[in-house]
């Protein structure tokens, strides 16, 4: 699955301010809620519910908060580079500065996993993470992310 099939490039944030994980989830809920026409509180609750199972802090300064949302019609994602790293209780205990939000309908099991795998490929590639960390605009974030898809294009 390509990132461009589910990432909302216009919703990406190159310098999102969040003091902690709770504030981050609130901000992500507001952004995605506006874009999707879903109550932000529902999105925050889905993220918090998944987080209770274990941290979605991937390591290396990256988090992939994700959740299943009733009423969502398709898989949806966005990317945020945080203005300042936050303590996220990641698996390596490093602070997080790059966030990949992923929201899926409850019945999107296989596609949800494919989207997570697509994100995982990006976050395991150090040069791409470096480019994302250097992106200072929404367009720059989008260009890096679209560049990741290009080698895989048919």
N, C-alpha and C positions, 0 to 999 in steps of 0.2 A: 504494500500500500504506500502510495506517495503522500508526503506531508501536505501537498497542495489540495488533496481531496478532502481534508478536514480542518486544516489550519485557516483561521480567519485573519489574514494578513493585515487588514485594516484595524483590527482590534489589538494587535501587538503593541506592547509598551516598551520603549527603549530606556526608560528611567523611572520605573514605578517605585513610589515611596511606600514602605511598609515597615512599621517598627518591630513587628513580630509575626509569627505564623498566623495568629488569629486575624490580625489586621490585613495580612496578605490575602487570606481567604475571603474576607469581606470585600476587598478591592476587586479580586477576581470575580466574585459573585456579582458585584455591581456592573462590571464591564460586560461579562458574558450575559447577564440577565437583560441588560439593555439591548444587546445584539440579538438575543434569542426570543425576547418577549416573555421571559420566565421570571417569576419572583426571585430576586437575588437570594433571599433567605433559604429558598429550596436548594439552590446551588451550593450555598455555604454548608447547609446541613448534609448534603450528599458528600462533600469533600471531608467534612469533619467525621462523618460516619466511617468512611474508608480509612481515614487517618488513625482512628481508634484501633484498627486491626494491626497497625504498624506504620512506621514512618515511610512516607513516599519520598524522603530525601535519598536520592539515588547515590550520592557521593560525588566528590570532585566539585562541590559548589552547585550542584544541580538537583532540583526537585521536580517530581512529576506528579503533582496532586491530580487525582482523578476520581471519578465517581459515576454512578448510574443515576439517571434523572428521569422520573416519570414524566411523560408528556413531550419529551425531547424526540424530534423526528429523525435526527441524524447525528452522527458523531461530530463533535465540535471541539476545536482546540484553539489555543492562542499561546503566544510566547511573551514572557516579560523578563526584561533585564532589570534587576532591582537597583535603585539609586545607591543603596548601601546594603551589604550582605546582612542577613539575619540568622539568628540561631534557629535551626529548623529541626533539631534532633535527628539529623541525617545519620545514615549507617556508619559513616566515617567521622562523625561529630564535627565536620567542617561546616562553617557558615555557608548559606546558600545565596547565590546572586543571580542564577538563571532558573527560570521557572517555566515548565511546559504544562499548561492546563489541558486536561482531556476529560470531556464529558460525553457520555454515551447513553442511548436508550437502554432500558433494562434488558431488552431481548437481543442486544448487539454483541453477544458473547465473543464469537470468532473475530468479528470486525474490530471490536474493542481491543482484543489481543494483538491484531495486526497493526493497529494504530500505535499501541504501546511499543511494539517491536520497531516500528518506523522511527519513533522518538528515541528509542534505545540506541539505534544505529547512529543517530546524530550525536547523542551525549557520550558515546564511547570514542568519538573521533576528536582528539584534542585540537587539531588545527581548526575545525569548524567551531568548537567552543570558544577558541581564542578570537575568531572573527565575530562571533555573536557578542562576546564581551566588549569588543571594540566598536560595535554598531551603536551609533549615537542618534539614529533616527528610525522611525517606523519603516521607511523605505530601505534603509541599510539592513535592518533585521530581515525584511522580506527578501532582499536580494541574496543574503547568505542562505536562507532557508530554501529558496527556489533553486539556488545553485546546487544544493544537496540532492534535489530531485532530478536534475538534468542527466546525470550519468545513468540513471535508471529509466529514463523516458524511452518509450517504444519508438 
